[in-house]
Amino acid sequence: MRENDRKLLSQLFEAAVAAAQPELTIKNHLPEPPRGKTLIIGAGKASAQMGRAFRRAYGHVSEGLIVTRTGFGCPVAGVEVVEGAHPVPDGAGADAARRIAALVAGLGADDLLVALISGGGSALLPSPMPGLTLGDEIALNQSLLSCGAPISAMNAIRKQFSCIKGGRLAALAHPARVHTLIISDVPGDDPAMVASGPTVPDETTPDEARALVSKWCVELPRAMQKMLDEERVPAPLPNDPRFADNEVHVIASAALSLAAAAKSAISMGLKAVPGSDAIEGEAKRVGHADGLALKATVAEKGRRVFLSGGETSVTVGGGSAGRGGRNCEYLLALALVIEGVDGVAALAADTDGIDGNQDNAGAFADGTSVARMRAAGVDPEMALAGHDSYTAFEAVGDLFMTGPTGTNVNDFRALLVR
């Protein structure tokens, strides 16, 4: 792959990520200080960086507890930061969830709860209802991750079984005022969907959750299925008076990041062609469609880049799977379509720096990728069928490595026509 293409695409990614950094955005959404104490809680892959930015901009906090993904932490003055597993929950996350619930339950009417929420918080705050176990939540997450459901459906199901999700954490904090700051990783930026909405309720009913379980063939543990059938503990609704004085602000999103990337592209002499910031669907199908569209534009005059965001999904089903997240799978499908096409290049990556559960953010591809994979002994069609896209891009040195970025506004895709 041409080094200039790699550098240009990387710069566009960096512009998108920079626009979503908490240090830049959080200072515009600070709450009024309370008469009582200020408690910070946080959950998600960007929550520690959000905590650090909030603490610097706001000043004193009484206490706090933030849980983030292992390797994504950073020091926050006066606030404890713990790390847990993602995308499948673990005991560290469950312990943090119990401690957070105990902290907010002790707040009074003069106190303020600041909730710093970002993508990944669903797995990092496992809090099974009475009658359920952490093992049930783990099994649910594993089923959701392999069924191909969009994040909105996954979170609507998760919140049916949690003591914290679906606005229940904010209800626990009542009568304290709750000020929620969100970095959105969900298409459409619905605050109630980010991290399954621990402080933001929505109107999903048990009936609707059952329909989603059926539609996406989600295998529920027996105890969860029984609980859902009995509608044992429905989540509070948005019109619940306990939420009346609360505020919710989305401080970073895919739309803002794509706009920043477009501005960067224009500064480099490219025509920026903005696409949707809320693309969903099966990763390899979206990649195939985008590859056809990219191939069709090669004959047009002018250097340009097509930008899009959102969150695709991967349906593993009952078969075995290799290594690779949704961005690499998308890109491998695209690479197969543009094989042999000159003058095009692409980057697909997760803005948090981790594609699925691997160590890469995503990958690069161009018209030579597939031929180079075959020359390296990798069958790209077989790799795509076996969800082994990481191995394919690793073989040709085209993985995109960034490490944790400090934010999370989901997928970033840039398709370049030279």
C-alpha positions as CSV (number, residue, x, y, z in Angstrom):
1,M,0.0,0.0,0.0
2,R,1.2,3.5,-0.8
3,E,2.7,5.2,2.2
4,N,1.1,8.6,1.3
5,D,-2.3,7.0,1.3
6,R,-1.7,5.4,4.6
7,K,-0.5,8.7,6.1
8,L,-3.5,10.7,4.7
9,L,-6.1,8.3,5.9
10,S,-4.4,8.2,9.3
11,Q,-4.6,12.0,9.5
12,L,-8.3,11.9,8.9
13,F,-8.8,9.4,11.7
14,E,-6.7,11.5,14.0
15,A,-8.8,14.6,13.2
16,A,-12.0,12.6,14.0
17,V,-10.7,11.3,17.3
18,A,-9.3,14.7,18.3
19,A,-12.8,16.3,17.9
20,A,-14.2,13.8,20.4
21,Q,-11.7,14.2,23.1
22,P,-13.3,15.0,26.5
23,E,-10.7,17.7,27.3
24,L,-12.1,19.6,24.3
25,T,-15.8,19.1,24.8
26,I,-16.6,18.6,28.5
27,K,-16.0,22.1,29.7
28,N,-19.0,23.3,27.7
29,H,-21.4,21.1,29.7
30,L,-20.6,21.7,33.4
31,P,-23.4,21.6,36.0
32,E,-24.2,24.2,38.6
33,P,-22.5,23.4,41.9
34,P,-24.8,21.9,44.5
35,R,-25.3,23.0,48.1
36,G,-24.2,19.5,49.2
37,K,-21.6,17.2,47.8
38,T,-20.6,16.3,44.3
39,L,-20.2,12.6,43.5
40,I,-18.7,11.4,40.2
41,I,-19.4,8.0,38.8
42,G,-18.4,6.7,35.3
43,A,-18.6,3.7,33.1
44,G,-17.2,3.1,29.6
45,K,-14.1,3.0,27.5
46,A,-13.7,6.8,27.6
47,S,-14.9,7.3,31.2
48,A,-11.6,7.7,32.9
49,Q,-10.5,10.4,30.4
50,M,-13.9,12.0,30.9
51,G,-13.3,12.0,34.6
52,R,-9.9,13.6,34.3
53,A,-11.3,16.4,32.0
54,F,-14.3,17.0,34.2
55,R,-12.2,17.2,37.3
56,R,-9.8,19.8,35.7
57,A,-12.7,21.9,34.4
58,Y,-15.1,21.7,37.4
59,G,-12.8,21.7,40.4
60,H,-13.5,20.0,43.7
61,V,-15.4,16.7,43.9
62,S,-16.3,15.0,47.1
63,E,-15.6,11.4,45.9
64,G,-16.1,9.1,43.0
65,L,-15.7,5.8,41.3
66,I,-15.1,5.1,37.6
67,V,-14.9,1.8,35.9
68,T,-13.2,1.5,32.5
69,R,-11.8,-1.2,30.2
70,T,-8.5,-2.8,31.3
71,G,-5.7,-0.7,29.8
72,F,-7.9,2.3,29.3
73,G,-7.5,3.9,32.8
74,C,-5.8,7.2,33.8
75,P,-5.4,9.0,37.1
76,V,-8.3,11.2,38.2
77,A,-7.7,13.4,41.2
78,G,-10.0,12.5,44.1
79,V,-11.7,9.7,42.1
80,E,-11.0,6.0,42.2
81,V,-10.5,4.4,38.8
82,V,-10.9,0.6,38.4
83,E,-10.6,-1.5,35.3
84,G,-12.7,-4.4,34.2
85,A,-13.2,-6.7,31.2
86,H,-14.8,-5.8,27.9
87,P,-16.8,-6.9,25.9
88,V,-17.6,-9.8,28.2
89,P,-18.2,-8.8,31.9
90,D,-16.1,-10.0,34.8
91,G,-16.0,-9.9,38.6
92,A,-14.1,-6.6,38.7
93,G,-16.9,-4.9,36.8
94,A,-19.6,-6.5,39.0
95,D,-17.8,-5.3,42.2
96,A,-17.6,-1.8,40.7
97,A,-21.3,-1.8,39.9
98,R,-22.2,-2.9,43.5
99,R,-20.0,-0.1,44.9
100,I,-21.4,2.5,42.6
101,A,-25.0,1.6,43.5
102,A,-24.1,1.9,47.2
103,L,-22.5,5.3,46.7
104,V,-25.4,6.8,44.8
105,A,-28.0,5.4,47.2
106,G,-26.6,7.5,50.0
107,L,-27.1,10.9,48.2
108,G,-29.5,13.5,49.5
109,A,-31.6,16.3,47.9
110,D,-28.8,18.8,48.2
111,D,-26.3,16.6,46.5
112,L,-25.2,16.2,42.8
113,L,-24.4,13.0,40.9
114,V,-22.3,13.5,37.8
115,A,-22.5,10.4,35.6
116,L,-19.8,10.1,32.9
117,I,-21.0,7.5,30.4
118,S,-19.4,6.2,27.2
119,G,-19.6,3.1,25.0
120,G,-18.6,-0.1,26.7
121,G,-20.4,0.7,29.9
122,S,-22.9,-2.1,29.4
123,A,-20.3,-4.8,29.9
124,L,-18.4,-2.8,32.5
125,L,-21.4,-2.4,34.8
126,P,-22.8,-6.0,35.2
127,S,-25.4,-5.9,37.9
128,P,-27.7,-8.9,37.7
129,M,-31.1,-8.7,39.3
130,P,-32.0,-10.9,42.3
131,G,-32.4,-14.4,41.0
132,L,-29.7,-13.9,38.3
133,T,-25.9,-14.4,38.5
134,L,-22.9,-12.8,36.9
135,G,-22.7,-16.0,34.8
136,D,-26.1,-15.3,33.4
137,E,-24.9,-11.8,32.3
138,I,-21.8,-13.2,30.8
139,A,-23.8,-15.8,28.8
140,L,-26.2,-13.0,27.7
141,N,-23.3,-10.9,26.5
142,Q,-21.7,-13.7,24.6
143,S,-25.0,-14.5,22.8
144,L,-25.6,-10.8,22.0
145,L,-22.1,-10.4,20.6
146,S,-22.5,-13.3,18.2
147,C,-26.1,-12.8,17.0
148,G,-25.5,-9.8,14.7
149,A,-28.0,-7.5,16.4
150,P,-27.4,-3.8,16.3
151,I,-26.3,-2.1,19.5
152,S,-29.7,-0.5,20.1
153,A,-31.3,-4.0,20.2
154,M,-28.5,-5.4,22.4
155,N,-28.9,-2.7,25.0
156,A,-32.7,-2.8,25.0
157,I,-32.4,-6.5,25.9
158,R,-29.6,-6.0,28.5
159,K,-31.4,-3.4,30.5
160,Q,-34.3,-5.8,31.2
161,F,-32.1,-7.8,33.6
162,S,-30.0,-5.2,35.4
163,C,-30.2,-3.4,38.7
164,I,-28.4,-0.4,37.2
165,K,-29.3,-0.1,33.5
166,G,-32.4,1.5,32.0
167,G,-32.4,4.5,34.3
168,R,-32.3,2.5,37.4
169,L,-29.0,4.0,38.7
170,A,-30.6,7.5,38.5
171,A,-33.6,6.3,40.3
172,L,-31.4,4.9,43.1
173,A,-29.8,8.4,43.3
174,H,-33.1,10.2,43.9
175,P,-33.6,12.8,45.4
176,A,-30.1,14.0,44.3
177,R,-29.8,15.9,41.0
178,V,-28.2,13.8,38.3
179,H,-26.1,15.4,35.5
180,T,-25.2,13.0,32.8
181,L,-22.5,13.6,30.2
182,I,-22.2,11.2,27.4
183,I,-19.8,10.3,24.6
184,S,-22.1,8.5,22.2
185,D,-21.1,5.4,20.3
186,V,-24.6,4.5,19.1
187,P,-26.1,5.3,15.7
188,G,-28.6,8.1,16.2
189,D,-27.0,9.3,19.5
190,D,-30.0,8.2,21.7
191,P,-28.6,8.9,25.2
192,A,-30.7,6.0,26.6
193,M,-28.9,3.5,24.4
194,V,-25.3,4.4,25.4
195,A,-24.0,1.9,27.9
196,S,-27.7,0.7,28.2
197,G,-28.6,4.0,29.9
198,P,-27.8,3.7,33.6
199,T,-29.0,7.2,34.3
200,V,-31.3,7.7,31.2
201,P,-34.5,5.7,30.9
202,D,-36.3,4.8,27.7
203,E,-39.7,3.3,26.8
204,T,-38.6,-0.2,25.9
205,T,-41.2,-2.7,27.4
206,P,-40.7,-6.3,28.2
207,D,-42.9,-7.2,25.2
208,E,-40.6,-5.3,22.9
209,A,-37.6,-6.9,24.5
210,R,-39.1,-10.4,23.9
211,A,-39.7,-9.5,20.2
212,L,-36.0,-8.5,19.9
213,V,-34.9,-11.7,21.5
214,S,-37.0,-13.6,19.0
215,K,-36.0,-11.5,16.0
216,W,-32.2,-11.9,16.6
217,C,-32.4,-15.5,17.9
218,V,-30.7,-14.5,21.2
219,E,-30.2,-17.4,23.5
220,L,-31.2,-16.3,27.0
221,P,-30.2,-18.3,30.1
222,R,-33.2,-20.0,31.6
223,A,-33.4,-17.7,34.6
224,M,-33.4,-14.6,32.3
225,Q,-36.1,-16.1,30.0
226,K,-38.3,-16.8,33.0
227,M,-37.8,-13.2,34.4
228,L,-38.6,-11.7,31.0
229,D,-41.7,-13.8,30.6
230,E,-42.9,-12.8,34.0
231,E,-42.1,-9.0,33.5
232,R,-40.9,-9.1,37.1
233,V,-39.1,-5.8,37.4
234,P,-39.9,-3.4,34.5
235,A,-37.6,-0.5,34.1
236,P,-38.8,3.0,35.0
237,L,-40.2,5.1,32.2
238,P,-38.9,8.6,31.2
239,N,-42.0,10.3,32.7
240,D,-41.1,9.0,36.2
241,P,-41.0,12.0,38.5
242,R,-37.6,10.9,39.9
243,F,-36.0,12.1,36.7
244,A,-37.7,15.5,36.5
245,D,-34.7,17.6,37.5
246,N,-32.0,15.6,35.8
247,E,-29.9,16.8,32.8
248,V,-28.4,14.8,30.0
249,H,-25.8,16.1,27.5
250,V,-24.2,14.3,24.6
251,I,-20.7,15.9,24.5
252,A,-19.2,14.0,21.5
253,S,-20.6,11.9,18.7
254,A,-19.8,10.4,15.3
255,A,-21.4,13.3,13.5
256,L,-19.1,15.9,15.1
257,S,-16.1,13.7,14.4
258,L,-16.9,13.1,10.8
259,A,-17.4,16.9,10.3
260,A,-13.9,17.4,11.7
261,A,-12.5,14.7,9.4
262,A,-14.2,16.4,6.4
263,K,-12.6,19.7,7.4
264,S,-9.2,18.1,7.6
265,A,-9.7,16.5,4.1
266,I,-10.6,19.8,2.6
267,S,-7.4,21.4,4.1
268,M,-5.4,18.6,2.2
269,G,-7.0,19.5,-1.1
270,L,-9.6,16.7,-1.1
271,K,-13.3,16.9,-1.8
272,A,-15.0,15.5,1.3
273,V,-18.1,13.4,0.6
274,P,-20.0,12.9,3.9
275,G,-22.0,9.8,4.4
276,S,-24.2,8.6,7.2
277,D,-22.9,8.7,10.8
278,A,-25.4,6.0,11.7
279,I,-24.7,3.0,9.4
280,E,-25.7,-0.4,10.8
281,G,-26.0,-3.8,9.3
282,E,-23.8,-6.9,8.7
283,A,-20.2,-5.7,8.3
284,K,-19.3,-7.8,5.3
285,R,-22.5,-6.7,3.4
286,V,-21.9,-3.1,4.1
287,G,-18.3,-3.5,3.0
288,H,-19.3,-5.2,-0.2
289,A,-21.8,-2.5,-1.0
290,D,-19.3,0.3,-0.2
291,G,-16.7,-1.5,-2.4
292,L,-19.0,-1.5,-5.4
293,A,-19.8,2.2,-4.8
294,L,-16.1,3.1,-4.5
295,K,-15.2,1.1,-7.6
296,A,-17.9,2.9,-9.6
297,T,-16.4,6.3,-8.8
298,V,-12.8,5.7,-9.9
299,A,-13.4,7.2,-13.4
300,E,-14.7,10.5,-12.0
301,K,-12.4,13.4,-11.9
302,G,-11.0,14.9,-8.7
303,R,-9.4,13.6,-5.5
304,R,-12.0,12.9,-2.9
305,V,-12.7,10.9,0.2
306,F,-16.0,9.3,1.3
307,L,-16.6,9.4,5.1
308,S,-19.0,7.5,7.2
309,G,-19.6,6.2,10.7
310,G,-22.0,4.1,12.8
311,E,-21.7,0.6,14.0
312,T,-21.9,-2.5,11.9
313,S,-22.2,-6.0,13.3
314,V,-20.9,-9.5,12.8
315,T,-23.0,-12.6,12.9
316,V,-20.8,-15.5,14.0
317,G,-23.6,-18.0,14.4
318,G,-22.8,-21.5,15.6
319,G,-19.5,-21.9,13.7
320,S,-16.0,-21.2,14.8
321,A,-14.5,-17.8,14.3
322,G,-10.9,-16.6,13.9
323,R,-9.6,-13.2,14.9
324,G,-11.0,-9.9,13.8
325,G,-13.5,-7.2,14.7
326,R,-16.3,-5.6,12.6
327,N,-14.1,-3.0,11.0
328,C,-11.6,-5.5,9.7
329,E,-14.4,-7.7,8.4
330,Y,-16.0,-4.7,6.7
331,L,-12.7,-3.8,5.1
332,L,-11.9,-7.4,3.9
333,A,-15.2,-7.6,2.1
334,L,-14.5,-4.2,0.5
335,A,-11.0,-5.3,-0.5
336,L,-12.3,-8.3,-2.3
337,V,-14.5,-6.0,-4.4
338,I,-11.8,-3.5,-5.3
339,E,-9.2,-6.1,-6.1
340,G,-7.0,-4.8,-9.0
341,V,-8.5,-1.3,-9.0
342,D,-5.8,1.4,-9.1
343,G,-6.1,4.7,-7.4
344,V,-8.3,3.8,-4.3
345,A,-7.5,3.1,-0.7
346,A,-9.5,2.8,2.5
347,L,-9.3,2.8,6.3
348,A,-11.9,1.4,8.6
349,A,-11.3,1.6,12.4
350,D,-13.0,1.9,15.8
351,T,-12.4,5.4,17.3
352,D,-11.7,3.8,20.7
353,G,-8.6,2.2,19.3
354,I,-9.8,-1.4,19.6
355,D,-11.6,-3.3,16.9
356,G,-13.7,-6.0,18.7
357,N,-11.4,-7.8,21.2
358,Q,-8.2,-7.5,19.3
359,D,-5.3,-5.1,19.7
360,N,-5.8,-3.1,16.5
361,A,-8.1,-0.2,15.8
362,G,-8.8,-1.4,12.3
363,A,-6.9,-1.8,9.0
364,F,-6.0,-0.3,5.6
365,A,-6.8,-1.7,2.2
366,D,-6.3,-0.9,-1.5
367,G,-6.6,-2.6,-4.8
368,T,-3.4,-4.6,-4.1
369,S,-4.5,-6.0,-0.7
370,V,-6.1,-9.2,-1.9
371,A,-3.2,-10.2,-4.2
372,R,-0.8,-9.5,-1.4
373,M,-2.8,-11.7,1.0
374,R,-2.7,-14.6,-1.4
375,A,1.0,-14.1,-1.9
376,A,1.4,-14.3,1.8
377,G,-0.4,-17.6,2.0
378,V,-3.8,-16.3,3.1
379,D,-7.0,-17.1,1.3
380,P,-9.1,-13.9,1.7
381,E,-12.4,-15.5,0.9
382,M,-11.8,-18.2,3.4
383,A,-10.7,-15.6,6.0
384,L,-13.9,-13.6,5.4
385,A,-16.1,-16.7,5.7
386,G,-14.3,-17.7,8.9
387,H,-14.4,-14.2,10.5
388,D,-10.6,-14.2,10.4
389,S,-10.0,-10.7,8.9
390,Y,-7.3,-9.8,11.5
391,T,-5.1,-12.6,10.3
392,A,-5.5,-11.6,6.7
393,F,-4.5,-7.9,7.3
394,E,-1.7,-8.9,9.7
395,A,-0.2,-11.1,7.0
396,V,0.3,-8.1,4.7
397,G,1.3,-5.5,7.4
398,D,-1.9,-3.5,7.0
399,L,-3.3,-3.5,10.5
400,F,-4.0,0.0,11.9
401,M,-2.6,0.2,15.5
402,T,-3.3,3.2,17.7
403,G,-3.8,1.9,21.3
404,P,-6.6,3.4,23.5
405,T,-7.6,6.8,22.1
406,G,-9.4,8.3,25.2
407,T,-12.7,8.5,23.4
408,N,-15.3,6.3,21.7
409,V,-17.7,7.5,19.0
410,N,-17.8,4.2,17.2
411,D,-16.7,3.3,13.7
412,F,-14.8,5.6,11.3
413,R,-14.5,4.8,7.6
414,A,-12.6,6.8,5.0
415,L,-12.6,5.7,1.3
416,L,-10.0,7.6,-0.8
417,V,-10.1,8.1,-4.6
418,R,-6.7,9.5,-5.7
